[in-house]
Amino acid sequence: MNEVIASILDAEKKADEIVKSSLEKSKAVRQAADSDGEKIKNGAVAVFKLHRVSAIKEAEKKAASEYDKILEEGKSAADKILADSADKAEYFADKTVKNITG
């Protein structure tokens, strides 16, 4: 009978050790997972920042290109108006002089 009781007590002791060991391993695995998760998050944030900087630079290039295009179109339109008005201005100036001088 004593052997059975000793065997049961030994089994309980081993079970307690297994539970304790499992809890420690579980804690270590959870800490490693938290650490790995933090590393992954930080890596993703760094990659996102690089993509953001790249996207901003690309947007600035496109905006500058579009600005230059609009500016050139405006300059061309202004040059055309100036050329067209130069002919008309001379015509009306001659007409005004003739009206005044008779």
PyMOL commands that set and color helices and strands:
alter all, ss='L'
color gray80, all
select helices_A, chain A and resi 2-101
alter helices_A, ss='H'
color red, helices_A
deselect
rebuild
show_as cartoon
